[in-house]
Amino acid sequence: MKHKLAFITFFTIFSILITVGQTTSDTDYISGEVMVQLTNKAELQELLSKYNLTNKHTISERFNIYLLKANNSSTSNASIINLLESDKSVVNVQNNHQLTLREADQTLPDDSLFNLQWALLNIGQSGGTPGADIDATFAWDINTGGVTALGDTIVVAIIDGGSDLNHEDLDFWKNHNEIPNNSIDDDTNGYVDDYHGWNAYNHNGTIPLDVHGVHVCGIAGAIGNNTVGISGVNWNVKTLPIAGSSTNESTVVEALSYIYVVRERYDQTDGAEGAFVVADNCSFGVDKGQPEDFPIWEAMYDSLGQIGILSMGATANRNWDIDSVGDVPTAFTTDYMISVTNTTKKDIKYTNAGYGLTTIDLGAPGTIIQSLGINNTYRNSSGTSMATPHVTGAAALLLAAADSAFIANYKSNPCQGALLIKDFILNGIDTLPDLEGKTVSGGRLNIYNSIMLLVDVPILSTNMDSVYKELPLNTNATDTLIITNSGAGTLHYTITINDEPGWFMLSQFEGDVVAGESDSIIMQFNSVGIDTGYYNCTIHIDGEIIEDKSIPVEMYVYDNVGIHNYHRTSNVKVFPNPFSTLVEFNFDVAKAGETIIEIYDQYGNIIYLDKKSINSGSVNLTWKNQISYKGLYYYRLLFNGTLISSGKIVKM
């Protein structure tokens, strides 16, 4: 089954970040507490005073998310939410929901032998069906995980009750820019003593011992081929433990925010600090939770996706149709989450595991799964909690198997790269009759199939992101569009032009490009028989399994009486990028006019707009950003109402 994933721009996140009030379908929550996200942290104190609230805890300084408590114990959650919904400083407000871990109740005996890991290699042991596994041993023939082709140490983040930092069969990430236990935020990332990870329960760096958490960690990343215990899906991946699978939703949001911060720091410092987190695992949730009541949690998944992190969610341990009854997080509509149900050693859905044709993406082994216990022990456990880290580990293994061209593309377009990894996972499944019509993909995880899709993937690039041509009336002109395959395999592409205008034509509309080669396509412009003015269309290039590319085309037709003065701008120079407090936009124009510069945050909110009348010649515009947080922003630059440049800028 093929899934074509559309490229998700940062504007789509804005549609999710809406203010949602309490509904009658809302699940269990903590009385007197609400989570609120503000447009600016400077507005917090005024909000507390205005509505008689106390800031119980700052959940995420990076995203201005706070856990507020009513000072009057008789104040209802509904009344607090209704008041805050109408306040202009509030982006989101919701209840602080109570959650449950998703491990089945059954307790099973322990064993440490690899031949009991039927999920990785099923040869029919213990009454299983041979081949009812994720083909891990075939995948390991290609790569065993741990490092990308460009040398990045891959990290998976496990949000759970804790872990076991001293376990012999795990390789934990360490924050070497932090000195442990000195009560100082040495690396200034906003988290004190986060040497081992983060404890979102107690807001410190102490990772508690937890039997559920260490079991989940082992499935995704127990050290392989070391003669000890078991093997994870990855043999060498680093595990980042975060204590955050709380009965309180605010703790979960704090945990997710920590993941964002360490990956963001890695990207900003070119790997000198932070962690190259590529996936996170949440083996917990809210039975029958309604996504509209949890906007902040879902928005965190979107934010993580924007920097290249896929989130994996375990669905309910009940035989429920999640499409009908709801679930959090697995009924979220975010593109950056993979929702997982539980399959058995006979390749059927476990009876007490959720399903949903539109909500649950795929199945993975989750019944009688051999993994780690505390204090260097090994044990079995069952549930969607055990199924989900197989998929988390798969995402990390795929990025280890990817070639340098794919990793370079992933780093320059992280949200696109994350969606491609998701697409490979869903397209690589083994179809199971018991999951057809019950899940999005209709099948169970197969890592080998997914890797084979990845290693043959082409990467489409073009020599221009936009096209502009000026010509006089009743003439013709040409330009060349070059399509390059910088990946592997063969790129088959097709091209369409919206509205099929008569003034624009291409020399070809489809082709096949082998790895490392290019196609040159002649673009033909024709101003015969049309009026002066601007003409616009868009070239759409469909690369099949890879992301589509759209190229805007603009033609300006002028009267050829006399000498034409060109008025289009030259290339826009943006510097420095990344920047600290000031970024400049420099370009030349041939005539006077009006410029507009717009700056957007990652949610699609416009945070800066400036209009200026300018004369012809060199133009220099600046944005002085001393208030906004570090991170990714987007700019749009217009001249006389026409978009002349847009792109990303990063504040360090």
Summary of the structure (lengths in Angstrom):
residues: 652
radius of gyration: 26.5
end to end distance: 42.0
largest distance: 90.4
contacts: 2378
relative contact order: 0.11
helix: 21%
strand: 34%
